Amino acid sequence: VSSCRMALADIASARSRMIVDLAESTVEGEPSASALTVLQPPGGRPFTSAVDRLQLALSCLQVDLYVWLFRSELALALGKSDIAARRRHERVRAAQLKRRAQQDIYGRQWDRDRRREAAEDAAPADRPAHAAAREAQLLSEFAHNPYAKALLLIEMAAYREDSEEREGILHRASSALEAAGQDEESMISAASPANPERARSATQQPPPPPRPQLVYRTSSEICVRPQPGPVPRRGRPPVYAAIFAKVAAAGTSVSLNNNEFAGSGEMVPLEAEARRMLNGTVTLSALPENTPIILASAAYDEGKTLLGGIGHSSVPVLTAHPLPRALEWSYLARAAAQLDVPAVSRRAAAEVIAQFVEMGSPAERWEQSPMLCWRLASPRVAHSAPVELRAAAQALLLDARQRALAEGSASGGLRRQIEALRRAQLQVMAVQLALAASDPALAATAVQASFNTLAPLLRETQRSPVLVQPIACCLAALSLLPREAFASVDRAAMVAHLGFEGARLAAEWRLPGLVGQLPQVAKSVLAAPDETAAPTGMGASEDGGAEALVRSLFEEWLASQQGGSTAAEEVAGVEQPAVRIARALAKSADSAAAIVAEMAQEAPDRGQM
């Protein structure tokens, strides 16, 4: 627990230092801050710098540290509560046994006494299911930090035995993440300048100054720029400004007495030269962490006399670093699926998908393809950390699995095939994200899921040419993934099946380029890593022998297809090798040897296969 808290403090300090350095080194432009506490011009995209990737990696690491902190805190507190409960039970039992030993003092033992003693013997220790006291303390500590609060609620839900209580806690976690999104939107609003031009006021008296503009925030500092208000027609113009702040509370606003924070109440010139980003700004330091702060400015004339009273209060600014919400939504989706709360799981997975997947270009209904209804948002993928990409891939796979469960055992038909194609597209995008995150194990899982979705569609009597796209993607992924990511038989079966069915489908729809290309890709994937060491007989291991058998059958079929057969002949004659491959894989290595011998005898008849 202490190690997690120290690591969190170090990461918060490092992120704060990078934000301040960026603010101090950036020149030109009007200062403001985005939701991720990175400076950006008003109405423009955030500035990019060399530390952006590091900032993102630290934020993802901060999420995982929060998870480990809460998991450790709750487990440790539950262990202590369990020990205390056992000790209380032991003390109660000792008192009960002592009373029984002194039964002669109390006189005759009646039936009710015997029943009481039997109930005492049968009563177990009152062991708590969760650490209620520590949960309340952590909820109070992170009550205003929606990012950390959501992660805490996710960990708390795992300790609940009642399904309704679990669902309620996970709904609270979902609401916390929604509040985090609203907080980011409010920070964008607070970072925009209130009065870019100093218009002249229609009154003689200066009105209260507008809310200050947010420049940046960290876990212990808030930097704002006082905004000049309208200039009165007659009277004294504002020359100086000061910032006042307090902890946000319901129904209260900032007053001139709220100057307890370091930096509050200090006057700065309103006409400061804006060549450097932090000129004319006020930095409030030593602020309490995870606390919402509201701020307001007051204007003063050249003689430092207050003009017009204190201005409007800002939106609450949380002294905490924002965390990647896509990663937290993914954690919530998986936790809800494991705890059997499908409504929350689908809601969380949809939030992740909305950030990484965008709808395809609109088209007429008869021009729409189920495999083109979604596509990955390239800018979002390019600027995401590998941890976020991995989380997005897991959310896509989870959503596809939930769609399949929702369909259940419904009858077939065109609608079910379309839904299967959409699931396949989600799984293909998961393959792409897993490869982008350099996660072979996850990519292998996504390829296997895609293959399982495509297999029933490839057995249909009328098959759509849009199946060529996921087949080609899976073959490409299999060529990039290491052989160790799959069991050898599973890998060989998938490669042979995809290459064979891809060529057959391309021949059916008269796609001559793909007829030869897809089998060649499959052949290269099936090739042994070292041909000199490849097994030549059935004396090798069972998996290695089965893989070698599949490879030899596929290469033999490919050689027969390169003998000059037409597309129509391929359609009519390619079923036989698929049946042989399936038979070989369905049997053990010993039975496969018999099939090889049988096929060797039939070799003269397979020239036109």
C-alpha positions as CSV (number, residue, x, y, z in Angstrom):
1,V,0.0,0.0,0.0
2,S,2.7,2.5,1.0
3,S,4.7,1.6,-2.2
4,C,1.6,2.3,-4.4
5,R,1.0,5.6,-2.7
6,M,4.7,6.7,-3.1
7,A,4.6,5.7,-6.7
8,L,1.4,7.6,-7.3
9,A,3.0,10.7,-5.7
10,D,6.1,10.4,-7.9
11,I,4.0,10.1,-11.0
12,A,1.9,13.1,-10.1
13,S,5.0,15.1,-9.4
14,A,6.5,14.1,-12.8
15,R,3.4,14.9,-14.7
16,S,3.1,18.3,-12.9
17,R,6.7,19.1,-13.7
18,M,6.1,18.4,-17.4
19,I,3.0,20.5,-17.5
20,V,4.7,23.5,-15.8
21,D,7.8,23.2,-18.1
22,L,5.6,23.2,-21.1
23,A,3.8,26.3,-19.9
24,E,7.1,28.1,-19.2
25,S,8.7,27.2,-22.5
26,T,5.8,27.8,-24.9
27,V,5.9,31.2,-26.7
28,E,3.3,33.0,-28.8
29,G,-0.4,32.4,-28.7
30,E,-3.0,32.9,-26.1
31,P,-2.6,30.6,-23.1
32,S,-5.3,28.1,-22.2
33,A,-5.4,24.4,-21.1
34,S,-7.1,21.4,-22.5
35,A,-8.9,18.7,-20.6
36,L,-5.6,16.8,-20.4
37,T,-3.9,19.8,-18.8
38,V,-1.8,20.5,-21.9
39,L,-1.7,24.0,-23.3
40,Q,-3.6,24.7,-26.5
41,P,-4.6,27.7,-28.5
42,P,-8.2,28.9,-28.2
43,G,-10.4,27.0,-30.6
44,G,-7.5,24.9,-31.8
45,R,-6.0,21.5,-31.3
46,P,-3.6,20.9,-28.4
47,F,0.1,21.7,-28.8
48,T,2.2,18.7,-29.4
49,S,5.6,18.2,-27.7
50,A,8.2,15.6,-27.1
51,V,6.7,14.7,-23.7
52,D,3.2,13.9,-25.0
53,R,3.9,10.2,-25.3
54,L,5.6,10.1,-21.9
55,Q,2.7,12.0,-20.3
56,L,0.2,9.5,-21.8
57,A,2.3,6.5,-20.6
58,L,2.5,7.9,-17.1
59,S,-1.3,8.5,-17.0
60,C,-1.9,4.8,-18.0
61,L,0.6,3.7,-15.4
62,Q,-1.3,5.9,-12.8
63,V,-4.5,4.0,-13.6
64,D,-2.9,0.7,-12.9
65,L,-1.3,2.0,-9.7
66,Y,-4.7,3.1,-8.5
67,V,-6.1,-0.3,-9.2
68,W,-3.3,-2.0,-7.3
69,L,-3.7,0.5,-4.4
70,F,-7.4,0.0,-4.0
71,R,-7.1,-3.8,-4.4
72,S,-4.4,-3.9,-1.8
73,E,-6.2,-1.5,0.6
74,L,-9.4,-3.5,0.4
75,A,-7.7,-6.9,0.7
76,L,-5.6,-5.8,3.7
77,A,-8.5,-4.2,5.5
78,L,-10.6,-7.3,4.9
79,G,-7.9,-9.4,6.3
80,K,-7.6,-7.3,9.4
81,S,-11.4,-7.3,9.8
82,D,-11.5,-11.0,9.5
83,I,-8.8,-11.4,12.2
84,A,-10.6,-9.1,14.5
85,A,-13.9,-11.0,13.9
86,R,-12.2,-14.3,14.7
87,R,-10.7,-12.9,17.9
88,R,-14.1,-11.6,18.9
89,H,-15.6,-15.0,18.3
90,E,-12.9,-16.6,20.3
91,R,-13.5,-14.3,23.2
92,V,-17.3,-15.0,23.1
93,R,-16.7,-18.7,22.9
94,A,-14.3,-18.6,25.9
95,A,-16.9,-16.7,27.9
96,Q,-19.5,-19.3,26.9
97,L,-17.3,-22.3,27.9
98,K,-16.4,-20.6,31.2
99,R,-20.1,-20.2,32.0
100,R,-20.7,-23.9,31.2
101,A,-17.9,-24.9,33.5
102,Q,-19.6,-23.0,36.3
103,Q,-23.0,-24.5,35.6
104,D,-23.3,-25.7,39.2
105,I,-23.4,-22.0,40.3
106,Y,-26.5,-21.3,38.2
107,G,-28.3,-24.4,39.3
108,R,-30.1,-27.0,37.3
109,Q,-29.7,-27.0,33.5
110,W,-33.0,-26.7,31.8
111,D,-34.0,-27.6,28.2
112,R,-33.8,-23.9,27.1
113,D,-30.2,-23.8,28.4
114,R,-29.3,-26.9,26.4
115,R,-31.0,-25.4,23.3
116,R,-29.0,-22.1,23.9
117,E,-25.7,-24.0,24.2
118,A,-26.5,-26.0,21.0
119,A,-27.1,-22.7,19.1
120,E,-23.9,-21.3,20.5
121,D,-21.9,-24.3,19.3
122,A,-23.5,-24.1,15.8
123,A,-23.1,-20.3,15.4
124,P,-20.1,-19.5,13.1
125,A,-17.8,-16.5,13.5
126,D,-19.4,-13.4,12.1
127,R,-16.8,-12.8,9.4
128,P,-17.3,-9.7,7.2
129,A,-17.6,-10.0,3.4
130,H,-16.1,-6.6,2.8
131,A,-14.2,-4.0,4.7
132,A,-17.0,-1.4,5.1
133,A,-15.0,1.0,7.3
134,R,-12.0,1.2,4.9
135,E,-14.3,1.5,1.9
136,A,-16.0,4.5,3.5
137,Q,-12.6,6.1,4.2
138,L,-11.4,5.6,0.6
139,L,-14.6,6.9,-0.8
140,S,-14.3,10.0,1.4
141,E,-10.6,10.5,0.3
142,F,-11.4,10.3,-3.4
143,A,-15.0,11.6,-3.3
144,H,-14.2,14.5,-5.7
145,N,-11.9,12.6,-8.0
146,P,-14.2,10.8,-10.5
147,Y,-11.3,8.9,-12.1
148,A,-10.0,7.3,-8.9
149,K,-13.5,6.9,-7.5
150,A,-14.6,4.8,-10.5
151,L,-11.7,2.5,-10.1
152,L,-12.4,2.1,-6.4
153,L,-16.0,1.2,-7.0
154,I,-15.0,-1.4,-9.6
155,E,-12.8,-3.1,-7.0
156,M,-15.5,-2.8,-4.3
157,A,-18.0,-4.5,-6.5
158,A,-15.9,-7.7,-6.5
159,Y,-16.5,-8.1,-2.8
160,R,-20.3,-8.0,-3.0
161,E,-22.2,-11.3,-3.0
162,D,-25.7,-9.8,-3.7
163,S,-26.2,-9.3,-7.5
164,E,-28.3,-6.2,-7.0
165,E,-25.7,-4.6,-4.8
166,R,-23.0,-5.4,-7.3
167,E,-25.0,-3.9,-10.1
168,G,-25.7,-0.8,-8.1
169,I,-22.0,-0.2,-7.3
170,L,-21.0,-0.7,-11.0
171,H,-23.7,1.8,-12.0
172,R,-22.1,4.2,-9.6
173,A,-18.7,3.6,-11.3
174,S,-20.3,4.3,-14.7
175,S,-21.8,7.5,-13.4
176,A,-18.4,8.5,-12.0
177,L,-16.8,8.1,-15.4
178,E,-19.6,10.1,-17.0
179,A,-18.8,12.9,-14.4
180,A,-15.2,12.7,-15.4
181,G,-16.2,13.4,-19.0
182,Q,-18.3,16.4,-17.9
183,D,-15.3,17.7,-15.8
184,E,-13.1,17.6,-18.9
185,E,-15.7,19.5,-20.9
186,S,-15.9,22.1,-18.1
187,M,-12.1,22.5,-18.1
188,I,-12.1,23.2,-21.9
189,S,-14.7,25.9,-21.2
190,A,-12.6,27.3,-18.3
191,A,-9.6,27.4,-20.6
192,S,-11.3,29.6,-23.2
193,P,-10.8,33.4,-22.9
194,A,-13.9,35.1,-21.6
195,N,-13.2,38.5,-23.3
196,P,-10.7,38.3,-26.2
197,E,-11.3,42.0,-27.0
198,R,-11.7,44.8,-24.4
199,A,-15.0,46.3,-25.4
200,R,-16.1,49.6,-23.9
201,S,-18.8,49.4,-21.2
202,A,-22.1,51.4,-21.7
203,T,-22.0,52.4,-18.0
204,Q,-19.8,54.8,-16.1
205,Q,-19.0,52.3,-13.4
206,P,-16.8,49.3,-14.3
207,P,-18.7,46.0,-14.0
208,P,-17.3,43.1,-12.1
209,P,-14.5,41.3,-14.0
210,P,-15.2,38.1,-15.8
211,R,-14.1,34.7,-14.5
212,P,-10.3,34.0,-14.8
213,Q,-9.0,32.0,-17.6
214,L,-7.5,28.6,-16.7
215,V,-3.9,28.1,-18.0
216,Y,-3.0,24.8,-16.4
217,R,-3.8,22.7,-13.4
218,T,-1.8,20.0,-11.6
219,S,-2.3,17.9,-8.5
220,S,-1.1,20.8,-6.3
221,E,-1.2,24.0,-8.4
222,I,-3.7,26.0,-10.5
223,C,-2.5,28.7,-12.9
224,V,-5.0,31.2,-14.2
225,R,-4.9,34.5,-16.1
226,P,-7.2,37.3,-14.9
227,Q,-9.4,38.6,-17.7
228,P,-9.8,42.3,-18.3
229,G,-13.4,43.4,-18.3
230,P,-15.1,46.1,-20.4
231,V,-13.6,49.6,-20.1
232,P,-16.0,52.2,-18.7
233,R,-16.8,55.3,-20.8
234,R,-15.7,57.5,-17.9
235,G,-13.9,56.7,-14.8
236,R,-10.9,54.8,-13.8
237,P,-9.8,51.8,-16.0
238,P,-8.7,48.6,-14.4
239,V,-4.9,48.2,-14.3
240,Y,-4.3,45.4,-11.8
241,A,-6.1,42.2,-10.9
242,A,-5.9,39.7,-8.0
243,I,-7.2,36.1,-7.7
244,F,-9.2,34.8,-4.8
245,A,-10.0,31.1,-4.3
246,K,-11.7,28.7,-1.9
247,V,-12.7,25.0,-1.8
248,A,-15.9,24.5,-3.8
249,A,-19.0,24.1,-1.7
250,A,-22.7,24.1,-2.6
251,G,-24.4,27.5,-2.5
252,T,-21.3,29.6,-1.8
253,S,-19.2,31.7,-4.0
254,V,-15.7,33.3,-3.7
255,S,-15.4,36.5,-1.7
256,L,-12.5,39.0,-1.1
257,N,-11.7,37.2,2.2
258,N,-10.8,33.9,0.5
259,N,-7.0,34.5,0.3
260,E,-5.8,31.5,2.4
261,F,-4.0,29.8,-0.5
262,A,-0.5,30.8,-1.5
263,G,-0.7,33.2,-4.4
264,S,-4.2,34.4,-3.8
265,G,-4.8,38.1,-3.2
266,E,-1.6,39.1,-5.0
267,M,-2.0,41.8,-7.6
268,V,-0.6,41.4,-11.1
269,P,-0.7,43.9,-14.0
270,L,-3.5,43.4,-16.5
271,E,-1.4,44.9,-19.4
272,A,1.5,42.5,-19.0
273,E,3.5,41.7,-22.2
274,A,2.1,38.4,-23.6
275,R,5.2,37.2,-25.4
276,R,5.7,34.4,-22.9
277,M,2.9,32.2,-21.9
278,L,2.9,32.8,-18.1
279,N,3.1,36.6,-18.2
280,G,0.2,38.1,-16.3
281,T,-0.8,34.9,-14.7
282,V,-1.4,33.9,-11.1
283,T,-0.3,30.5,-9.7
284,L,-2.0,29.1,-6.6
285,S,0.3,26.6,-5.0
286,A,0.3,24.1,-2.1
287,L,-3.3,23.2,-2.8
288,P,-4.9,20.1,-1.3
289,E,-5.0,17.2,-3.7
290,N,-8.2,15.8,-5.2
291,T,-10.1,18.9,-4.1
292,P,-12.3,21.1,-6.3
293,I,-11.3,24.8,-6.2
294,I,-13.3,27.8,-7.4
295,L,-11.7,31.0,-8.3
296,A,-12.7,34.6,-9.0
297,S,-10.8,37.8,-9.8
298,A,-11.0,41.4,-8.6
299,A,-9.9,44.5,-10.6
300,Y,-8.0,47.5,-9.2
301,D,-7.1,50.9,-10.6
302,E,-3.7,52.5,-10.9
303,G,-3.8,53.4,-7.2
304,K,-4.7,49.7,-6.4
305,T,-8.3,50.6,-5.3
306,L,-10.9,48.0,-5.8
307,L,-13.2,48.5,-8.8
308,G,-16.6,47.0,-9.0
309,G,-16.3,44.3,-6.5
310,I,-15.3,40.7,-7.0
311,G,-16.1,39.0,-10.3
312,H,-17.9,35.8,-11.3
313,S,-16.7,32.5,-9.9
314,S,-15.2,29.9,-12.1
315,V,-16.3,26.4,-12.5
316,P,-14.7,24.0,-9.9
317,V,-11.2,23.1,-10.9
318,L,-10.1,19.7,-9.6
319,T,-6.6,19.4,-8.3
320,A,-5.9,16.1,-9.9
321,H,-4.5,14.8,-13.2
322,P,-7.0,13.5,-15.6
323,L,-6.7,9.8,-16.5
324,P,-7.5,8.0,-19.8
325,R,-11.2,7.3,-19.6
326,A,-11.1,4.7,-22.4
327,L,-8.8,2.6,-20.3
328,E,-11.1,2.9,-17.3
329,W,-14.2,2.2,-19.3
330,S,-12.5,-1.0,-20.6
331,Y,-11.7,-2.1,-17.0
332,L,-15.3,-1.5,-16.1
333,A,-16.6,-3.5,-19.1
334,R,-14.5,-6.5,-18.2
335,A,-15.3,-6.3,-14.5
336,A,-19.1,-6.1,-15.2
337,A,-18.9,-9.0,-17.6
338,Q,-17.1,-11.1,-15.0
339,L,-19.6,-10.2,-12.3
340,D,-22.5,-10.9,-14.6
341,V,-23.8,-7.4,-15.0
342,P,-24.4,-7.3,-18.8
343,A,-26.1,-3.9,-18.9
344,V,-23.1,-2.1,-17.4
345,S,-20.7,-4.2,-19.5
346,R,-22.4,-3.2,-22.8
347,R,-22.6,0.4,-21.8
348,A,-18.9,0.5,-20.9
349,A,-17.8,-1.3,-24.0
350,A,-19.8,1.1,-26.1
351,E,-18.0,4.0,-24.6
352,V,-14.6,2.5,-25.6
353,I,-15.8,1.7,-29.1
354,A,-17.1,5.2,-29.6
355,Q,-13.6,6.6,-29.0
356,F,-11.8,4.2,-31.3
357,V,-14.3,3.3,-34.0
358,E,-16.2,5.6,-36.3
359,M,-19.1,4.9,-38.7
360,G,-18.4,4.4,-42.4
361,S,-19.4,6.8,-45.1
362,P,-23.1,6.9,-45.6
363,A,-24.5,5.0,-48.6
364,E,-27.7,3.8,-50.0
365,R,-29.0,0.7,-48.3
366,W,-28.4,-1.6,-51.3
367,E,-24.8,-0.3,-51.5
368,Q,-24.0,-0.8,-47.8
369,S,-21.7,-3.7,-46.7
370,P,-21.8,-5.1,-43.2
371,M,-18.0,-5.2,-43.3
372,L,-17.8,-1.4,-44.0
373,C,-20.2,0.0,-41.5
374,W,-17.4,0.7,-39.0
375,R,-13.7,1.7,-39.3
376,L,-11.0,2.5,-36.8
377,A,-10.4,6.2,-36.1
378,S,-6.9,6.6,-37.3
379,P,-5.9,9.8,-35.5
380,R,-7.2,8.3,-32.2
381,V,-5.2,5.1,-32.7
382,A,-2.1,7.0,-33.7
383,H,-2.1,9.1,-30.5
384,S,-2.9,6.3,-28.1
385,A,-0.6,4.4,-25.8
386,P,-0.3,0.6,-26.2
387,V,-2.2,0.0,-23.0
388,E,-5.2,2.0,-24.4
389,L,-5.0,0.0,-27.7
390,R,-5.0,-3.2,-25.8
391,A,-8.0,-2.1,-23.8
392,A,-9.8,-1.1,-26.9
393,A,-9.2,-4.5,-28.5
394,Q,-10.5,-6.3,-25.5
395,A,-13.6,-4.1,-25.5
396,L,-14.2,-4.9,-29.2
397,L,-13.9,-8.6,-28.5
398,L,-16.2,-8.3,-25.5
399,D,-18.8,-6.5,-27.5
400,A,-18.7,-9.1,-30.2
401,R,-19.1,-11.9,-27.7
402,Q,-22.1,-10.1,-26.0
403,R,-23.7,-9.6,-29.4
404,A,-23.4,-13.3,-30.1
405,L,-24.9,-14.1,-26.7
406,A,-27.8,-11.7,-27.3
407,E,-28.6,-13.5,-30.6
408,G,-28.7,-16.8,-28.8
409,S,-30.2,-19.7,-30.7
410,A,-32.3,-17.6,-33.0
411,S,-33.1,-19.1,-36.4
412,G,-30.8,-18.4,-39.3
413,G,-31.4,-16.1,-42.2
414,L,-30.0,-13.0,-43.8
415,R,-30.3,-10.8,-40.7
416,R,-28.3,-13.3,-38.6
417,Q,-25.6,-13.5,-41.3
418,I,-25.4,-9.7,-41.3
419,E,-25.0,-9.6,-37.6
420,A,-22.3,-12.3,-37.8
421,L,-20.4,-10.2,-40.4
422,R,-20.6,-7.2,-38.1
423,R,-19.2,-9.3,-35.3
424,A,-16.4,-10.4,-37.6
425,Q,-15.6,-6.8,-38.4
426,L,-15.4,-5.9,-34.7
427,Q,-13.0,-8.9,-34.2
428,V,-10.9,-7.9,-37.3
429,M,-10.5,-4.4,-35.8
430,A,-9.5,-6.0,-32.5
431,V,-6.8,-7.9,-34.5
432,Q,-5.5,-4.6,-35.9
433,L,-5.5,-2.9,-32.5
434,A,-3.7,-5.8,-30.9
435,L,-1.0,-5.8,-33.6
436,A,-0.6,-2.0,-33.2
437,A,-0.2,-2.6,-29.4
438,S,2.4,-5.4,-30.1
439,D,0.4,-7.9,-28.1
440,P,0.8,-11.3,-29.9
441,A,-1.3,-13.2,-27.4
442,L,-4.3,-10.8,-27.7
443,A,-3.9,-10.8,-31.5
444,A,-4.0,-14.6,-31.6
445,T,-7.2,-14.5,-29.4
446,A,-8.8,-12.1,-31.8
447,V,-7.8,-14.1,-34.9
448,Q,-9.2,-17.2,-33.3
449,A,-12.5,-15.4,-32.5
450,S,-12.7,-14.1,-36.1
451,F,-12.2,-17.6,-37.4
452,N,-14.9,-19.0,-35.2
453,T,-17.3,-16.3,-36.4
454,L,-16.4,-16.8,-40.1
455,A,-16.5,-20.6,-40.0
456,P,-20.4,-20.9,-40.1
457,L,-20.6,-18.3,-42.8
458,L,-18.2,-20.2,-45.0
459,R,-20.5,-23.2,-44.8
460,E,-23.5,-21.4,-46.2
461,T,-24.8,-22.3,-49.6
462,Q,-24.8,-18.7,-50.9
463,R,-21.8,-16.8,-49.6
464,S,-21.0,-13.1,-49.9
465,P,-17.8,-11.8,-51.4
466,V,-17.4,-9.4,-48.4
467,L,-16.0,-12.5,-46.5
468,V,-12.8,-12.1,-48.5
469,Q,-11.9,-9.0,-46.4
470,P,-11.8,-10.7,-43.0
471,I,-10.2,-13.8,-44.5
472,A,-7.3,-11.7,-45.9
473,C,-6.9,-9.8,-42.6
474,C,-6.7,-13.0,-40.6
475,L,-4.2,-14.5,-43.0
476,A,-2.1,-11.4,-42.8
477,A,-2.3,-11.4,-39.0
478,L,-1.3,-15.1,-38.9
479,S,1.7,-14.3,-41.1
480,L,2.8,-11.6,-38.6
481,L,2.3,-13.5,-35.4
482,P,4.8,-15.9,-33.9
483,R,4.1,-19.6,-34.2
484,E,4.2,-19.9,-30.4
485,A,1.0,-17.8,-30.1
486,F,-1.1,-20.7,-31.2
487,A,-1.2,-24.4,-30.7
488,S,0.3,-25.9,-33.9
489,V,-2.7,-27.9,-34.9
490,D,-5.1,-24.9,-34.3
491,R,-2.8,-22.6,-36.3
492,A,-2.4,-25.1,-39.2
493,A,-6.2,-25.7,-39.3
494,M,-7.0,-22.0,-39.4
495,V,-4.4,-21.2,-42.1
496,A,-5.4,-24.1,-44.3
497,H,-9.1,-23.4,-43.9
498,L,-8.8,-19.7,-44.6
499,G,-6.5,-20.1,-47.5
500,F,-8.7,-22.8,-49.1
501,E,-12.0,-21.1,-48.5
502,G,-10.6,-17.7,-49.5
503,A,-9.5,-19.1,-52.9
504,R,-12.8,-20.9,-53.3
505,L,-14.8,-17.8,-52.5
506,A,-12.6,-15.7,-54.9
507,A,-13.2,-18.2,-57.7
508,E,-17.0,-18.2,-57.1
509,W,-17.1,-14.4,-57.5
510,R,-14.6,-14.3,-60.4
511,L,-11.7,-12.5,-58.5
512,P,-8.8,-14.0,-60.4
513,G,-6.1,-12.1,-58.6
514,L,-7.2,-13.3,-55.2
515,V,-7.6,-16.9,-56.4
516,G,-3.9,-17.3,-56.6
517,Q,-2.8,-14.8,-54.0
518,L,-4.7,-16.0,-50.9
519,P,-3.4,-19.6,-51.2
520,Q,0.1,-18.4,-51.6
521,V,-0.1,-16.3,-48.4
522,A,-1.5,-19.4,-46.6
523,K,1.4,-21.5,-48.0
524,S,4.0,-19.0,-46.7
525,V,2.3,-19.0,-43.3
526,L,2.2,-22.8,-43.2
527,A,5.9,-23.2,-44.2
528,A,8.0,-24.8,-41.5
529,P,10.4,-22.4,-39.8
530,D,13.3,-24.7,-40.8
531,E,12.6,-26.9,-43.8
532,T,15.6,-29.1,-43.0
533,A,14.3,-29.8,-39.5
534,A,10.6,-30.2,-40.5
535,P,9.2,-33.6,-39.6
536,T,9.1,-36.1,-42.5
537,G,7.2,-38.9,-40.8
538,M,4.9,-39.7,-37.9
539,G,7.8,-40.2,-35.5
540,A,7.6,-36.5,-34.4
541,S,5.2,-35.2,-31.8
542,E,1.5,-35.5,-32.4
543,D,1.0,-31.8,-33.0
544,G,4.0,-31.5,-35.2
545,G,3.0,-34.5,-37.2
546,A,-0.6,-33.2,-37.7
547,E,0.8,-29.8,-38.7
548,A,3.1,-31.4,-41.2
549,L,0.2,-33.4,-42.6
550,V,-1.9,-30.3,-43.1
551,R,1.0,-28.6,-44.8
552,S,1.6,-31.4,-47.2
553,L,-2.1,-31.7,-48.1
554,F,-2.5,-28.0,-48.6
555,E,0.7,-27.8,-50.8
556,E,-0.5,-30.8,-52.8
557,W,-3.8,-29.1,-53.4
558,L,-2.2,-25.8,-54.3
559,A,0.1,-27.6,-56.8
560,S,-2.9,-29.2,-58.5
561,Q,-4.6,-25.8,-58.8
562,Q,-1.6,-24.3,-60.5
563,G,-1.8,-26.9,-63.2
564,G,-4.0,-24.7,-65.3
565,S,-7.5,-25.3,-64.1
566,T,-10.1,-22.6,-64.7
567,A,-12.1,-20.8,-62.0
568,A,-15.1,-23.0,-62.7
569,E,-13.0,-26.2,-62.3
570,E,-11.7,-24.8,-59.0
571,V,-15.2,-24.3,-57.7
572,A,-16.2,-27.8,-58.7
573,G,-13.1,-29.6,-57.5
574,V,-11.8,-28.0,-54.3
575,E,-14.2,-29.6,-51.9
576,Q,-12.2,-32.9,-51.7
577,P,-9.0,-31.5,-50.2
578,A,-11.0,-29.7,-47.5
579,V,-12.7,-32.9,-46.5
580,R,-9.3,-34.7,-46.3
581,I,-7.8,-32.0,-44.2
582,A,-10.8,-32.0,-41.8
583,R,-10.6,-35.8,-41.5
584,A,-6.9,-35.6,-40.8
585,L,-7.3,-33.0,-38.1
586,A,-10.2,-34.8,-36.5
587,K,-8.2,-37.9,-35.8
588,S,-5.1,-38.7,-33.8
589,A,-1.6,-38.9,-35.2
590,D,-1.9,-42.7,-35.6
591,S,-5.2,-42.4,-37.6
592,A,-3.7,-39.6,-39.6
593,A,-0.9,-42.0,-40.7
594,A,-3.5,-44.3,-42.2
595,I,-5.1,-41.4,-44.1
596,V,-1.7,-40.5,-45.5
597,A,-1.2,-44.1,-46.7
598,E,-4.7,-44.1,-48.2
599,M,-4.1,-40.9,-50.0
600,A,-0.7,-42.1,-51.3
601,Q,-2.4,-45.0,-53.0
602,E,-4.9,-42.6,-54.6
603,A,-2.2,-40.2,-55.8
604,P,-2.6,-41.0,-59.5
605,D,-6.3,-40.0,-59.3
606,R,-5.7,-36.7,-57.6
607,G,-4.2,-34.9,-60.6
608,Q,-7.5,-33.2,-61.5
609,M,-8.6,-32.6,-57.9
